[in-house]
Amino acid sequence: MKNIFSLKNKIIVITGGAGMLGLQHAIAVVEADGIPVLLDINEDSLNKVVLTLQKKYNIKSFGYKVDLTNEKDIIENSKLLIEKHSKIDGLINNAANNPQVRDKVNQKFSRLENFLISNWEQDIKVGLTGAFLCTKHYGTAIVKSLNKGTGVIINISSDLGLIGPDQRLYEEKGLSNEEQPKKPVSYSVVKSGLIGLTKYTSTYWPEKLRCNALCPGGVKLEQNDKFINDLTFRIPMNRMAKPGEYKGAIVFLLSDASSYMNGAILSIDGGRTAW
């Protein structure tokens, strides 16, 4: 059984590699003996993550500054990776904006009636168009460089790709209904769109590449106590996720352990979407 979870010598591209979940995905790949290739637009943060992985695990890891909204960047990087490694085994479409509920300049910006088209377009461009472009180019490179049926794409959706946000979580005392902050619409649309992209991709190269979506719940970081308490009340397991709790699912989805899993939507959210 141990062998089917191995990612030994597999080249796994991870977008949004400098972020919190990007780092955890990379650690999961490393711990399963794979080789993570991290992409991010934030070069300084990316270099720190790559250095951390190299020092802690004494392995090769690679980082490239890539703007996922620029198709030329993606084309050039996918060609570079094939030249360097002769193959790409997997892709994790992880990059996305996380639009904030509050903004110091415009306190009401997150409400649907106030949400700017520029914010909408940028969020869609990074989280959904970026995933499409990566699927288009890295996916094609995976299919062309591997043997039949061994390529994998994971799209990182969210529990909010399955359910609508409970806007009561963001309510603030002293504000009228028309002034209350909201979880921005673009986040739900991006995460739902990734599920659609997953289903499409899973039937496009079905004999050469598998594509599945992971829908994680919220990770406990530095949120305020009220938000944490209000959210955990809505989760059957009565807690948020720890940062590393999705690593097992990542290895499972990338490895031969899930060799017959294609077009699936894997929800790991403490049971929140079961209610």
HELIX and SHEET records of a PDB file:
HELIX    1   1 LYS A    2  PHE A    5  5                                   4    
HELIX    2   2 MET A   20  GLU A   31  1                                  12    
HELIX    3   3 GLU A   43  TYR A   57  1                                  15    
HELIX    4   4 GLU A   71  HIS A   85  1                                  15    
HELIX    5   5 ILE A  117  ILE A  124  1                                   8    
HELIX    6   6 LYS A  125  THR A  129  3                                   5    
HELIX    7   7 GLY A  130  SER A  145  1                                  16    
HELIX    8   8 ASP A  159  GLY A  161  5                                   3    
HELIX    9   9 GLN A  167  TYR A  170  5                                   4    
HELIX   10  10 VAL A  185  SER A  202  1                                  18    
HELIX   11  11 ASP A  225  THR A  232  1                                   8    
HELIX   12  12 LYS A  247  LEU A  254  1                                   8    
HELIX   13  13 ASP A  256  SER A  258  5                                   3    
HELIX   14  14 ARG A  272  ALA A  274  5                                   3    
SHEET    1   A 7 PHE A  62  LYS A  65  0                                        
SHEET    2   A 7 ILE A  35  ASP A  40  1                                        
SHEET    3   A 7 ILE A  11  THR A  15  1                                        
SHEET    4   A 7 GLY A  90  ASN A  93  1                                        
SHEET    5   A 7 GLY A 151  ILE A 156  1                                        
SHEET    6   A 7 LEU A 209  PRO A 216  1                                        
SHEET    7   A 7 ILE A 265  ILE A 268  1                                        
END                                                                             
